[in-house]
Amino acid sequence: MTDSFLEFSKSKGNDLSTHPEWGFPGLKAGDQWCLCALRWKEALEAGCAPHVILESTHHNALQFVSLEALHAHAVHKSGGMVS
């Protein structure tokens, strides 16, 4: 997660940053969270796509976004950028 993506998601009606009424503490920058490919693509087009962990990304995401776009935002599970 990044602050810019969390703001983007909130602007689209999906506030991931707080929901104590559901027992959900909310997400913050640096957290990992599963996103649907279409929301990630939407964020990419808006210039605020969060990093992806390629090892955790389902191959069907390629139906919606290019491997090049995913690779450009890829990090290792440990958090380091993929080279």
Secondary structure, 3 states (H helix, E strand, C coil): CCHHHHHHHHHCCCCCCCEHHHCECCCCCCCCCCCCHHHHHHHHHCCCCCCEEHHHCCHHHHHCCCHHHHHHCEECCCCCECC
